[in-house]
Amino acid sequence: MRLDDAFLAISDDNRRYLLEELRRGPKTVGELAAGLPISRPAVSQHLKVLLAAGLVNARPAGTKRFYAVDPQGFLRLNLWLDQFWDGD
């Protein structure tokens, strides 16, 4: 994961909303789209950006895919940010 991709991914209001929803637990595109004034295909595109940045993962279950926050992606982002609070 490139950190600039992660920062670009979280720069969008809709993607931040998706991350906040996924923090509560895995959800499908349909469940996520219900809380946004955008279409399901638009939600899928936003999830694609979050997946590419390593901030979310997807798990197939039958005909659906459940999306969830990927802790490893946020750990890398957090480690990078933490360097600014080390006191060095």
Secondary structure, DSSP 4 states (H G I P E B T S, - for coil): --HHHHHHHTTSHHHHHHHHHHHTS-B-HHHHHTTSSS-HHHHHHHHHHHHHTTSEEEEEETTEEEEEE-HHHHHHHHHHHHGGGS--
